Amino acid sequence: MVICDIAHNYTALDFVLKQLNSLQGNKKHIIMGLSKDKEILKILSCLPNNYHYYFCGSSNSRIINPNLLKEHFNKYNLKYNIFDSSIDAYQLIMSKSNQNDVMMVTGSTFIISDILKYLYKI
């Protein structure tokens, strides 16, 4: 199951992640990119540490380089990988997941847009 949701602030992301908790699935994979103008540290504080995160950059210059946030990811004990693009993360997850896994793409409309363009060959 792949879910795309443009939750891009603390309140929306906290709500969506609580909904995600109710879904049955072996593993939960979260592809996420965040715009520089968001309350990034507050957003990171609501991320459950039992998911695996794939923090992504984008060709859009508003997305923060996830490499700049490594110490914060570690502070919250998040399991993560960093990718230049959400497409690279998506391809990796698809290659190693099974049908019971859940993938959510979130954090910015730019990240969702990148994935949708890839999926629909736009």
C-alpha positions in Angstrom: 0.0 0.0 0.0 1.3 3.4 -1.0 -0.2 6.5 0.6 0.6 10.0 -0.6 -0.4 12.8 1.8 0.9 16.4 1.7 1.0 16.7 5.5 3.7 19.4 5.8 3.4 20.8 9.3 3.4 19.4 12.8 -0.3 19.3 13.4 -1.1 17.6 10.0 1.8 15.2 10.2 1.0 14.2 13.8 -2.6 13.4 12.8 -1.6 11.4 9.7 0.9 9.4 11.6 -1.6 8.5 14.3 -3.9 7.3 11.5 -1.0 5.3 10.0 -0.6 3.5 13.3 -4.0 2.0 13.0 -3.1 0.3 9.6 -2.0 -3.3 9.7 1.3 -3.9 7.9 4.6 -5.6 8.4 6.7 -2.5 8.1 6.0 1.2 7.7 8.2 3.2 5.4 8.0 6.9 5.3 9.4 8.9 2.4 9.7 12.5 3.5 11.1 15.8 2.4 10.7 19.0 4.2 10.6 22.6 3.0 13.2 24.9 4.6 10.5 27.3 6.0 8.8 24.7 8.2 9.2 24.0 11.9 11.5 21.1 11.1 12.6 20.3 14.6 9.0 20.3 15.9 8.0 18.0 13.0 10.8 15.6 13.8 9.7 15.4 17.4 6.4 13.8 16.4 7.9 11.0 14.3 7.4 7.6 15.8 10.8 5.8 16.1 9.3 2.4 15.1 9.1 3.3 11.4 11.9 3.6 8.8 12.3 7.0 7.3 13.7 7.9 3.9 14.6 11.6 4.1 14.8 13.1 0.6 16.0 16.1 -1.2 14.4 17.4 -4.3 15.2 19.4 -7.4 13.0 22.1 -5.9 15.3 24.5 -4.0 12.7 24.9 -1.2 13.4 21.4 0.2 16.1 21.3 2.9 19.1 19.1 2.2 18.4 16.2 4.6 22.1 15.8 5.3 22.0 19.0 7.3 19.6 17.3 9.7 21.4 14.1 10.6 22.2 15.0 14.2 18.5 15.7 14.7 17.4 12.4 13.2 19.9 10.7 15.6 18.6 12.8 18.6 15.1 11.3 18.1 16.5 7.8 17.5 15.0 7.6 14.0 15.9 4.8 11.7 16.7 6.5 8.4 18.4 6.7 5.1 19.1 9.8 3.1 18.4 10.2 -0.6 18.9 12.9 -3.2 15.5 12.2 -4.5 12.2 10.6 -3.4 12.2 8.5 -6.5 15.4 6.8 -5.5 13.9 6.1 -2.1 10.7 4.8 -3.7 12.6 2.4 -5.9 14.6 1.0 -3.0 11.5 0.4 -0.9 9.6 -1.2 -3.8 12.6 -3.6 -4.4 12.7 -4.8 -0.7 9.1 -4.6 0.5 6.4 -7.2 0.5 2.7 -6.8 -0.1 1.9 -6.3 3.6 4.3 -3.3 4.0 2.9 0.3 4.0 4.7 3.2 2.4 3.7 6.8 2.9 5.1 9.7 0.9 4.7 13.0 2.8 6.2 16.2 4.1 5.9 18.4 1.1 3.9 18.9 -2.0 7.2 18.9 -3.9 8.1 15.4 -2.8 4.6 14.1 -3.6 4.8 15.8 -7.0 8.2 14.2 -7.8 6.7 10.7 -7.0 3.5 11.3 -9.0 5.4 12.5 -12.0 7.6 9.4 -11.8 4.6 7.0 -11.4 2.5 8.6 -14.1 5.4 9.4 -16.4 4.4 13.1 -16.6 
